Each structure stands twice: as structure tokens, then as C-alpha cells.
Amino acid sequence: MIIVNTETIPGKRIVEVKGLVQGNTVRAKNVGRDIAASFKNLVGGELKGYTELLVESRREAVARMIAQAEQLQANAIVNVRFATSSITSGAAELYAYGTAVTVVDDYSQGV
């Protein structure tokens, strides 16, 4: 599966648009990360617990988006975007979306 945040893929030609695909996950903060983050706020620096939480969330949302694209028999997802939103105090959603397409090699471009 090819996944890009551009509208086209160099050397490929879109032959069919399958439609919008999306994946999301809602994650809550945990007490251990909150305590570590509150200490880090005093001295500054990266909040590694939250960074890890976002990385996990992004992975899960992308995996769900890919699963939808595979159900549509797409072989690529173009124009991929991410969005976040606060659901409630202490919980947030990470949302990934893009357009599932079928691409083929574009031999007219000398590839």
C-alpha cells in the first residue's frame, strides 16, 4: 500500500478513485504520564509520555485507514491528512483520512 500526503504519486497514474477512507482512535491520558508531565512542566522539555501516546495513536489511526482501503481493493491512499480533537477532559481523538485509489505504473513518464 502506497500512502502519501500529496495528490499524485510520481511515476504512477490514478486509474480509479475508490473513495474516502478514514481511521481514528480516541485515547485518554493516564495517571503515570500526567504525573511525569507535571514534573516536566516545571523544568521544561519534551513530554515523552505524551509523545509516545501520539505515536501510538497515529499508528492505530493509519492502520484502520489502510484496512478500509484494502476492503475497497485500493493499492494506494493519496492526500492523507491528520486531525485531532478534544473529546472530553483528558481524552482526545486522532483522525487520519485520505482518498483510496488504484494506481498503475505511468510508462509515459519514462518510468
TIROMI-905755 format. One line per 4 residues: number of its first residue (from 0); their letters; for each residue x, y, z of N, C-alpha, C. Coordinates in nm, 3 decimals. Example, Ala and Ser with C-alpha at 12.3 -4.5 7.8 and 13.67 -1.06 7.14 Angstrom:
% TIROMI-905755
0) as) 1.319:-0.569:0.780:1.230:-0.450:0.780:1.320:-0.330:0.780; 1.285:-0.225:0.708:1.367:-0.106:0.714:1.290:0.003:0.787
***
This chain:
% TIROMI-905755
0) miiv) 0.086:-0.118:0.000:0.000:0.000:0.000:0.090:0.123:0.000; 0.067:0.210:-0.097:0.139:0.337:-0.104:0.054:0.441:-0.032; 0.116:0.515:0.058:0.045:0.619:0.133:0.123:0.749:0.122; 0.058:0.851:0.069:0.125:0.981:0.051:0.032:1.094:0.093
4) ntet) 0.093:1.208:0.126:0.011:1.325:0.160:0.000:1.421:0.042; 0.036:1.374:-0.076:0.023:1.453:-0.198:-0.095:1.402:-0.280; -0.135:1.480:-0.379:-0.250:1.441:-0.463:-0.213:1.339:-0.568; -0.085:1.328:-0.600:-0.038:1.233:-0.700:0.082:1.157:-0.646
8) ipgk) 0.118:1.050:-0.716:0.236:0.971:-0.681:0.328:0.972:-0.802; 0.449:1.024:-0.787:0.540:1.028:-0.902:0.560:0.889:-0.963; 0.549:0.883:-1.096:0.568:0.758:-1.167:0.446:0.668:-1.169; 0.336:0.713:-1.107:0.213:0.635:-1.103:0.099:0.717:-1.162
12) rive) 0.000:0.647:-1.212:-0.119:0.713:-1.266:-0.241:0.657:-1.195; -0.326:0.746:-1.147:-0.450:0.704:-1.080:-0.549:0.661:-1.188; -0.596:0.536:-1.176:-0.690:0.484:-1.275:-0.830:0.469:-1.218; -0.841:0.470:-1.085:-0.973:0.459:-1.023:-0.969:0.521:-0.884
16) vkgl) -1.069:0.602:-0.856:-1.086:0.658:-0.722:-1.189:0.572:-0.650; -1.148:0.517:-0.537:-1.236:0.428:-0.460:-1.319:0.504:-0.358; -1.266:0.615:-0.308:-1.341:0.696:-0.213:-1.263:0.730:-0.088; -1.330:0.802:-0.001:-1.271:0.845:0.125:-1.249:0.725:0.217
20) vqgn) -1.131:0.719:0.277:-1.104:0.619:0.381:-1.057:0.694:0.504; -1.087:0.635:0.619:-1.056:0.705:0.744:-1.025:0.605:0.853; -0.954:0.652:0.950:-0.926:0.573:1.068:-0.914:0.668:1.186; -0.961:0.625:1.301:-0.948:0.712:1.417:-0.928:0.629:1.543
24) tvra) -0.884:0.697:1.645:-0.871:0.636:1.776:-0.890:0.746:1.880; -0.952:0.711:1.988:-0.970:0.804:2.099:-0.887:0.751:2.215; -0.799:0.833:2.264:-0.709:0.791:2.372:-0.725:0.883:2.492; -0.709:0.824:2.609:-0.715:0.900:2.733:-0.577:0.906:2.795
28) knvg) -0.550:1.014:2.863:-0.425:1.027:2.938:-0.427:0.926:3.051; -0.309:0.888:3.098:-0.307:0.802:3.215:-0.234:0.871:3.330; -0.260:0.828:3.449:-0.210:0.896:3.569:-0.058:0.903:3.570; 0.009:0.794:3.532:0.155:0.793:3.531:0.212:0.899:3.439
32) rdia) 0.154:0.910:3.320:0.201:1.011:3.225:0.170:1.151:3.276; 0.055:1.168:3.340:0.018:1.300:3.394:0.115:1.346:3.502; 0.153:1.255:3.590:0.247:1.291:3.697:0.382:1.330:3.637; 0.431:1.249:3.544:0.559:1.279:3.480:0.552:1.411:3.404
36) asfk) 0.441:1.436:3.338:0.425:1.560:3.262:0.421:1.681:3.353; 0.359:1.668:3.468:0.352:1.782:3.559:0.490:1.818:3.611; 0.575:1.718:3.635:0.713:1.747:3.677:0.791:1.811:3.563; 0.770:1.761:3.442:0.842:1.814:3.326:0.800:1.959:3.299
40) nlvg) 0.675:1.993:3.329:0.629:2.131:3.310:0.706:2.229:3.397; 0.757:2.181:3.508:0.833:2.268:3.598:0.969:2.305:3.539; 1.032:2.211:3.470:1.168:2.235:3.419:1.173:2.252:3.268; 1.067:2.219:3.199:1.064:2.231:3.054:1.117:2.107:2.985
44) gelk) 1.094:2.097:2.858:1.142:1.984:2.779:1.029:1.903:2.721; 1.068:1.799:2.649:0.971:1.713:2.582:0.893:1.628:2.682; 0.765:1.617:2.658:0.679:1.531:2.740:0.674:1.395:2.669; 0.773:1.311:2.696:0.791:1.186:2.621:0.672:1.091:2.633
48) gyte) 0.607:1.089:2.748:0.490:1.004:2.764:0.380:1.041:2.667; 0.360:1.171:2.648:0.257:1.216:2.554:0.301:1.197:2.410; 0.430:1.213:2.385:0.482:1.188:2.250:0.456:1.043:2.212; 0.485:0.950:2.303:0.461:0.808:2.277:0.312:0.781:2.255
52) llve) 0.227:0.846:2.333:0.083:0.830:2.318:0.037:0.875:2.179; 0.090:0.986:2.131:0.053:1.035:1.998:0.105:0.943:1.888; 0.227:0.892:1.905:0.282:0.799:1.805:0.195:0.674:1.797; 0.157:0.618:1.910:0.070:0.501:1.913:-0.065:0.533:1.848
56) srre) -0.120:0.649:1.879:-0.249:0.689:1.823:-0.242:0.703:1.672; -0.136:0.767:1.624:-0.119:0.786:1.480:-0.109:0.651:1.409; -0.030:0.560:1.466:-0.015:0.426:1.408:-0.149:0.354:1.398; -0.226:0.360:1.505:-0.355:0.291:1.508:-0.453:0.352:1.407
60) avar) -0.458:0.485:1.400:-0.548:0.551:1.305:-0.510:0.518:1.161; -0.381:0.518:1.131:-0.335:0.486:0.995:-0.365:0.340:0.962; -0.344:0.250:1.057:-0.373:0.108:1.033:-0.521:0.089:1.001; -0.608:0.158:1.071:-0.752:0.147:1.044:-0.789:0.206:0.908
64) miaq) -0.722:0.315:0.870:-0.744:0.376:0.739:-0.700:0.279:0.629; -0.584:0.217:0.647:-0.534:0.120:0.549:-0.630:0.002:0.536; -0.682:-0.046:0.648:-0.776:-0.159:0.645:-0.899:-0.125:0.561; -0.949:-0.002:0.573:-1.064:0.040:0.491:-1.027:0.041:0.343
68) aeql) -0.907:0.092:0.312:-0.862:0.098:0.173:-0.848:-0.043:0.114; -0.797:-0.135:0.194:-0.784:-0.272:0.147:-0.920:-0.336:0.122; -1.019:-0.304:0.203:-1.155:-0.355:0.180:-1.210:-0.306:0.047; -1.167:-0.187:0.006:-1.211:-0.129:-0.121:-1.124:-0.176:-0.237
72) qana) -1.025:-0.260:-0.207:-0.930:-0.311:-0.305:-0.846:-0.201:-0.370; -0.814:-0.100:-0.292:-0.725:0.007:-0.338:-0.580:-0.038:-0.317; -0.489:0.020:-0.392:-0.348:-0.010:-0.369:-0.268:0.114:-0.327; -0.341:0.225:-0.305:-0.274:0.346:-0.259:-0.376:0.438:-0.191
76) ivnv) -0.325:0.526:-0.107:-0.406:0.630:-0.045:-0.333:0.761:-0.067; -0.402:0.856:-0.129:-0.341:0.986:-0.156:-0.407:1.094:-0.071; -0.336:1.206:-0.063:-0.387:1.324:0.006:-0.421:1.295:0.154; -0.333:1.219:0.220:-0.356:1.180:0.358:-0.338:1.301:0.451
80) rfat) -0.430:1.312:0.546:-0.428:1.422:0.643:-0.455:1.365:0.782; -0.415:1.441:0.882:-0.441:1.406:1.022:-0.514:1.520:1.089; -0.601:1.488:1.181:-0.670:1.590:1.260:-0.682:1.538:1.403; -0.689:1.630:1.496:-0.710:1.592:1.635:-0.824:1.675:1.691
84) ssit) -0.888:1.620:1.791:-0.993:1.696:1.859:-1.002:1.647:2.002; -1.043:1.736:2.088:-1.062:1.703:2.228:-1.202:1.646:2.244; -1.211:1.529:2.304:-1.340:1.464:2.324:-1.399:1.505:2.459; -1.315:1.497:2.561:-1.353:1.534:2.696:-1.224:1.567:2.770
88) sgaa) -1.233:1.615:2.889:-1.113:1.644:2.966:-1.032:1.516:2.983; -0.912:1.517:2.931:-0.825:1.401:2.945:-0.833:1.300:2.833; -0.916:1.324:2.730:-0.925:1.231:2.617:-0.928:1.309:2.486; -0.860:1.253:2.386:-0.855:1.319:2.256:-0.865:1.216:2.146
92) elya) -0.915:1.261:2.031:-0.926:1.176:1.914:-0.817:1.214:1.815; -0.756:1.114:1.754:-0.667:1.136:1.642:-0.733:1.071:1.521; -0.747:1.145:1.413:-0.824:1.104:1.297:-0.733:1.114:1.175; -0.723:1.006:1.098:-0.646:1.005:0.974:-0.743:0.980:0.858
96) ygta) -0.725:1.052:0.749:-0.814:1.032:0.635:-0.743:1.062:0.505; -0.792:1.004:0.399:-0.735:1.024:0.267:-0.827:0.965:0.162; -0.780:0.964:0.038:-0.857:0.910:-0.073:-0.794:0.780:-0.120; -0.872:0.672:-0.114:-0.825:0.542:-0.162:-0.834:0.540:-0.314
100) vtvv) -0.728:0.494:-0.377:-0.723:0.491:-0.522:-0.655:0.363:-0.570; -0.672:0.336:-0.698:-0.594:0.232:-0.765:-0.497:0.304:-0.857; -0.370:0.269:-0.846:-0.268:0.330:-0.932:-0.197:0.223:-1.012; -0.144:0.264:-1.127:-0.061:0.178:-1.211:0.064:0.256:-1.248
104) ddys) 0.166:0.182:-1.291:0.288:0.250:-1.336:0.255:0.337:-1.456; 0.313:0.456:-1.457:0.291:0.550:-1.568:0.411:0.547:-1.660; 0.404:0.461:-1.761:0.517:0.443:-1.851:0.536:0.562:-1.945; 0.437:0.648:-1.954:0.451:0.766:-2.041:0.552:0.865:-1.986
108) qgv) 0.587:0.850:-1.858:0.683:0.942:-1.796:0.824:0.881:-1.791; 0.845:0.772:-1.864:0.977:0.711:-1.871:1.017:0.632:-1.749; 0.919:0.587:-1.672:0.949:0.509:-1.552:0.962:0.364:-1.587
***
